[in-house]
Amino acid sequence: MSDIIASVAEMERERIRERTKAGLAVATGKGGRPPRLQPHVVVEARRREAGGEVDC
């Protein structure tokens, strides 16, 4: 009985590995994860930090 459960678990692990590789390939083709902040927000935050308006 435990052999059957072990083989099913191994098969499922292989399916997870395949889906992960496929997802990473798609993400790489799209340029990866999109940035969390828009470029103009980053520029404004850096300007404020340089001007002493923000404590980091």
C-alpha positions, -999 to +999 in steps of 0.1 A: +000+000+000+027+025+009+045+017-024+014+028-043+012+060-023+049+067-028+047+062-066+016+085-068+035+111-048+065+108-070+044+112-101+026+142-087+060+158-078+072+153-114+040+170-127+046+200-104+082+202-116+071+202-153+044+229-146+070+250-128+095+248-156+067+257-182+056+287-161+092+299-158+097+296-195+066+317-202+076+343-176+111+345-192+096+350-226+074+378-213+104+396-197+098+383-162+078+399-134+065+434-141+079+462-119+059+469-087+062+507-091+058+528-122+090+546-133+076+581-126+068+570-090+104+558-085+118+591-098+095+611-075+105+590-045+142+594-052+137+631-056+119+634-023+146+613-005+174+634-019+156+665-008+152+653+028+114+649+026+115+612+034+131+594+063+144+560+052 
